[in-house]
Amino acid sequence: MSGLMNEIDQLIQEFPPGVREHVRRAWNKMPDAARGRLIKALRELPEDLSRWRELIRLALSHVRVVTGDKRRVALVGPANVGKSTLYNQLVRNAEDRAEVSAVPGTTRVSQAADAGLFAVVDTPGADAVGAVGEAEKEQAFAAARGADFLVIVFDAIQGIKRAEQELFRELQALAQPHVVVLNKVDLVAGAGERDRVVAAAARNLGLAPEAVVACVAKDGKRVERVLLAVAKAEPEIVAALGAALPDFRMMLAWSVTKKAAATAAAIALAPLPILDVFPLLAVQTSLVLGIARIYGQRITLGRARELLVTFGLGFLGRTLFQELSKLGGPPGWLLAAAIASSTTVVMGRAASVWFERGQRAKASELRAESRSLAKRMLQSLKRLGRRRPPREAVQREVEAALPEAPPIS
């Protein structure tokens, strides 16, 4: 018995310190039959646990959605780029709104307001010069250091010159999770020209174009893309965003679902007998728990498992594997990735609708949707070839195959 406990303790130590206690509690509550299957799978692993480490790494971001408690966002960047305007789109109470004008340096001190369950901090321009400018820059950086997440805002018209590059490098040096927003893209004429401006800004910052979020804070256009970028970059703040901003819950839930589907596909590549069931179940359980948190619902781990059983997608996955394997003999890894990602998407969608509208999807509808999506995903993944690709390639392909916005149901 002590040898078994040593094995379990060794596995639990593979998780980060903040997650270990959650894993230990889950193990202690696990039924004997489930423990037995897990122990059997564990004993088939190599002693160094290297393959477990990889699967755990893949699943961790979804655990962070459930356990994370980050909730302070700072808006930082040069003067007069629209930080205060974006701030005003996020705060809940009119009396908390920041003064906005075309005069550079209108915001002289940092101010914070409740945006629901997360706090958003507006900061002075971090690029001013002189004694006053240096004091304002220090205020902005103090707010940035005290935040859980940074939204770094630049101006599409001003562009990214040497001063903006230096400021970005200084903010990057804080090692805080962040996204880059290019505001005022409405002032750039023509969609093609806007794309070129975004690409140039990204290039000057040393980023890929998709890493820069184009935004029009003045009228709220594309502000939801800023929130999606925050959710993607920092899972621990997703629940706070959803609780604070009800209008964006379905979109945030879809963002989490897409990421979980990509992770599920990557896990399905693991050539470990039986074992993929466990980390895959962990991702799908975390997905349901995470969506519940986005909607401000408090459900237990046991209740999340009940929902998974109710959806019946685990058994469906095995049935789909047998069914789709007859379609021209695609490789096993491809089938497994298509089915794991598709059933995860359907599970996330069903949970979102449940929490959003109180509507329970019919099992027959879920089965039909899973079959249809699995076939489409199979076609998308075939582009990767017949040889087993790197996990990152599978994740990228799955996310690209799914729409940016949640399907209307």
N, C-alpha and C positions, 0 to 999 in steps of 0.2 A: 504493500500500500504506500509506504514511504517513497519507493521508487517512482510510483505513478504520480504522486504529488510533486516530486521533484521535476518530472517531465512537464506537468502543468505550470508549475512556477517558472520554469525555464521559458516556456512559451509566453507567459504573461509578461515576463521581463522584456520581451521583444517590442512591446507597446511603449509609447512615451509615458512618462510618469503620470500625467494628468488623466490618462485613459485607463491605466492599469486597474484601478479600483472598480471602474465600471465593468471591465472584462471579468474581474474576479467575482463580482456579484452575479453577473450573468451565468458564470460557471456554477456557482453555488446553487442557483435556482433551476438549473437545467435538469430535466427529468433523467432518471437513470438510463433509460433506453437510448436517449440522445447522447448522453455522456459515453455510453458504451461504443456507439458508432464513431464518435469523435476520437476516442482513445485508440480504436482500431486503425483509423486513418493516420493518427499521429505516429503510430509505430511503423507505418510504411514509409515515413519520411527519413531522409538522411539525417545523421546526428547533428550536423551543423545548422539545421533549420533554415538553410539559405532560401529554399523555395517558399517556405512560410513567410520569411521576411518580405519577399517581394509581394506576396498576396496581401499581407498586412499593410504594406506601404500603399497599395492601391486602394484599400478599403478605408484608410484613416481619414481622408477628407470628408467622407460621409459620416463617420463617427463624430467629427468635429462640428457638423451641422447640428447634431443632437446635443453634444456636451458643451459647445462653445458659449461664451457669455460676453463677447466683445460688443461694445455699443457706443463708442465715441469716434466720430468721423470729423476730421479737420479739413477744411477747404483752404488750400495754400497755392500761391503762385504770384506772379508780378502784379503790380497795381493796375486797376482798371481793365481787368480781363473778364469781369462778370462773376467773381466769386460771391459777392453779396446777393446778386440776382439769383444765382443758383441756390444759395442759402435760403432765400425767401420762398423758393419753390418747395423746399423741404420742411420748413418749420410749420407747426400746426396753428399757432396763435398769431393773429394779426399784430398784437402788441409786441411780439418778439422779433418782428421783421427788421432787417437792417436798412439804414438809409442808403439810397442808391442815387448816383448822379453820374454825369459824364466827366466830372472833374476827377482826375487821378488823385488817389490818396484820400477819398471820402471816408473810408474805414481807417480810423487811426488806432483803434485798440481791438483786440480780439473780443468777440462776444459769442456766447453759447446759448442755445435754446433747446428745449425739449422738442424732439420730432417724434414723439411717441415713446417707444422703449429704447430709442437711441438718441444720443445728443449730437448735434451738429455744431461745429465751431467755425465761425467766419473769422478770417485773419486779415491784418493789414498787408499791403503789398510787401513782398519780401525782396524787392529789387531796388528800393529807394536808396539814395545816397545822402551823405551829410549826417550830422548828429541825430536829427529827428528820424531820418531814414534808417540809420543803424539801430535805433531803439525799436522802431516798428518791425524791422527784420528780426530782431531778437525775440519780440513778442510772438511773431509768426512761427519761429522755430521752436519756441517754448511750447506753443500749442501743438505743433507737429510732434514733438517728442512725447507729449502727454496723451496723444491720441492712439487709438487702436488701429486706425486706418487713415490714409491720406488720399484725398482727391486733389490731384495737382492740375491746376487750370491754366491754360494758355489761350491766347487770342488768335483766331484764324487770320485776322487782317494784319496784326503786328508780326505774326510769324515767329519762327524760332531762330534768333540770332545768337551771337556769342553770350550776351548777358543771360538769356533764357537757358542756354546750354549749361552755363556755370551754375545757375540756380538749381537746375534739375540734378546736376551731379551732387550738389550739396545736400539736396533732399534725399537722393538715393543713398547717400552715405549714412543716413539715419537708420537704414535697414528696416524701415516700416513697410508693411504691405501697402500697395498703392495702385491707383489707376491714373492714366493721363487723359484729360479732357481738353478738346479743342473747341472753345466756345465761339459764338458769333459766326457760325458757318453760313447763316442766312445772308450775310453781307457779301458772300462770294457768289458771283453770277454763274449760273449753269452747273448742273450736276457733275459734268466732266471736269470742270475747273475745280469744284469742291473736292473731288477725289484726288486731284493733283496736289491741292493744298494740304490735304491730310497726309498724303504720301510723303510730301516734302518735310512736313513737321516731324513725322515719324523718323525719316532718314536722318534729320539733323539731331534728333534725340538718341539715335542709335537703336530705334525700336522697329518692329514690323508694323506695317500700316494697320493691321487689325488690332494692334495694341493701343491705338489712339481712338478715343470715342468722340465722334463729332456731335455737337450739342448746340441748341439754341435756348439758353436759360431764360431769355426774356419772355418767351411765350410757352415755355415748358416742353417744346418739341425735342424729342429724343432724350428727355431726362430719364425715361425708363431704361434707356440703354446704359446710362451712367450707373443706375442701381444694379442692372444685370452684371455689369463689369465688376462692381464691388462684390456682388454675390459670388461671382466666379473666382475672383482673386482671394477672397477671405471667407471661407465657409462658416467661420465662427460668428459672423455678424448677420448671417442670413435670417435667423429667427427674429432678431431685433428689428430688421428692416420690414419683415412681413407683419409683425405685430404693430409696428408704428404706421405703416402705410397700407391700409386695407385694399386700396384700389390696385395695388401691384402684387397682391398675394398669388394670384394664378400664374402670373408671369415669373415670379420668383420660384414657385413650385415647379414650373416647367424647366427653369434653368437647372435646378437641383436634379430633376428627373433626367435631363439630357446627360448630365455629368455621370449620374449613377448608371445609366444605360451604357455609356462608353466604358466605365469601369467594369461593369458586368461582362461586357464582351472581352475585355482584356483578361479577366479572371478565367473565363471559359477556355482560354488558350492553354492553361496550366495542364501539363501532361501528368496529372496526379490522379490515380484511381479514387473515385468517390469524393476526394478531398475538395474539389471545386464546389461541391454542394454547400459546404460550411461557410467559406468566405462570401460566396454568392448570396446565401441567405442573410449573412451579416449586412451586406450592402443593401439588400432589399428591405430588411427590417429597419435599418437606419434611414432609408428613404422614407418609409411610412412615418417613422417617428419625427424625422426632420420636417416633413410636410405638415404634420400635426402641430409642430412648434410654430411654423410660419403662420398658421391659422389660429394660433393662441389656444389650441386644444391641448389638454394634458391627458395623455394616454400612457399606460404602462407598457413595458416590454412585452408582457403577456398579452395585452390587448392588441399590440401591433402584430404579434404572431397570429392571433385569432383572425385578424383582417387578411393576412397572407393566406391562411387556410381557407377563409371564406372566398377569396378570389380564385383559389384553386389553380394558380398558375404554375406551381411547382410540378404537379403531375402533368399538366398540359405541356410543359417543356419537354418532358421525356416522350410524350406522344408525338409532338411535333418533330422531334429528332428522327423518330422512326418513319414518319410520314414524308418529311422533306428529303431524307436520305435516298429516296427513290427518284428524285428529280435529277437524273443524269450523274449521279454519284459524286456530288461535291465533297471536298475533303472534310474530315470530321471536325477540324478546328474551325472551319468556315461555318458549318452548320451550328456548332456550339455557340460561336460568337453571335451569329444572327439571332438565334433563339433566346440566348441570355439577355441580349440588349432589348429585343422586342418585348419579351414578357416583363422586363423591368419598366419599359416605357408605359406599357398598358397598366401595370400596377401603380405607377406614379400618377397617371391620369385618373384612374379609378379613385385613388385616395384623395386627389385634389377635388374632384367633383363631390365626393362624399363630404369633405370638410367645408367646401364652398356652399353647397346647396342642400346637403343632407340627403342626397340621392344615392342609393346603392345600385351599382351597375349589375345587370343580370349576368349570370355565369355564361350563358350562351353568347351574349354580346362580347364579353371579354375574350372568349375563345375565338370568335370570328375575327375580332380586331387583331389578336395576337397572330393568327395564321396569316392574315393579309400583310401585316407589318413585317413578319419574319420573312416572307417571300420577297418583299421589297428590299429589306436589309440584306438578304442573301445576294441579290443582284448588285447592290452597292459594294459589298465586300468582295465580290468576285474580281473587282478591279485591282485588288491587291495581289492577284495571282494565286497559284495553287500551293506554293510553298508557304509554310507558316511564317508570317511577317512579325516584325517587332511589335510589342504591345502598344507602343506610342502610335504607330501607324494605324492600328485597328481603332484606337480611341479617337484619333482625328477623323477617320472615315465615318465612324458611327455618328459623331457630333455633326459632321458636315451633311450627313444624309437626313438628319432631322431638321424640321423647320425652325427658324429663329424664334417665332412666336408660337404659343400653344395652339393646337388645332381647336377650332370652334366646335363645340358639341351641343 
